[in-house]
Amino acid sequence: MKRQTDSPRALRKQAQLIAAAAEILDEEGIAGLSVRAIADRAKTSTIGVYSHFGGKKGVLNALYISGFEQLGASVEDVRRENTGASHERILLAIDAYLEFEARKPRLYALMFDAQGDRFQPDPEATRAARAAFVKLVAVFLAARPDWSRVHAARIAFESWALVHGLVMLRTHQTLKQSPAAWQRTVRSAARNYLFGAMNDRINRPK
């Protein structure tokens, strides 16, 4: 992981190792991520992996951080580039979330469904996940500036939980649909929830 004392050369080597690990993860999943495999893909020695990351767990943490940074950047782009109707802006953020999962399903699994592989993110990685959520909350606040931050965070969390639950249903083959039908299902569920959240008196900020 990046440290303030790391030299530019060390940072380049770390980036090279993470790129190699990301390729293996995309191709083979977590099971294919061994220190030897990462070193071979990066054309370096295993000592390099250990010296920069301390071993496989450090690499997994770095991938986890990278994943949430990518997801957060996608959500942030929606906030910056769109000024449409409030619920439509939020739906665009949900589209960005789904597009990320579709492009990087094994990275997504590492980020959200890796308990079976006995990976637990360290505090730095957990902070990266929280930072991505803060960017999602910012989309909700941009869409509904009349909401308090606490209220927007609650609705954002519930929306995230709804979409993630649907992703897990599809991932585990409980819900089988074509890509187009799948996106319609998620958008419909999110739209129905958001309509209630934005109009139900119970959900209005106090």
Secondary structure, 3 states (H helix, E strand, C coil): CCCCCCCHHHHHHHHHHHHHHHHHHHHHCHHHCCHHHHHHHHCCCHHHHHHHHCCHHHHHHHHHHHHHHHHHHHHHHHHHHCCCCHHHHHHHHHHHHHHHHHHCHHHHHHHHCCHHHCCCCCHHHHHHHHHHHHHHHHHHHHHCCCCCHHHHHHHHHHHHHHHHHHHHHHHCCCCCCCHHHHHHHHHHHHHHHHHHHHHCHHHCCC
